[in-house]
Amino acid sequence: QVQLVESGGGLVQPGGSLRLSCAASGNIFSIYTMGWYRRAPGKERELVADITVGGSTNNADSVKGRFTISRDNAKNTVYLQMNSLKPEDTAVYYCNAQILTRTPRQINDYWGQGTQVTVSS
C-alpha cells in the first residue's frame, strides 16, 4: 500500500501564510512528479503546482509569485509554502504523487485525504 499524509492546513487571515506538507510512504520504488491540487466550494478540482523529481515546477497563474512548491526526495515529502493568502484561496488542498510501486512494478497516481485551508478575516 501507498499512503500520502498531509498536514499544515488551518485558518489564516488574508495576507497570512501557511506551509503544507505531504509525506509518502509504503510500497514505493520511486516517486516521479508530485503536486498540490485544490477544490474550492462550488468549483472543480484544479492544479495548484507540481514538481518533477529533478525539481522543475509548474504553477497555476492564480498563485504565481505567492506559492512555492518544493520537495525533499530523501523524505518522500512535498511542501507548499503559501504566502499572501487571499479569501479565494480557501479550499481543500490535496497532495498528489506519481509513484512507481515495488510490487507490482507499475505507475499510479496517489492522493492524500485533503487538508482544509480557510482564509478569512
Secondary structure, DSSP 4 states (H G I P E B T S, - for coil): -EEEEEE--EEE-TT--EEEEEEEEESEEEEEEEEEEEE-TTS--EEEEEE-TT--EEE-GGGTTTEEEEEEGGGTEEEEEE-S--GGG-EEEEEEEEEEESSS--EEEEE---EEEEE--
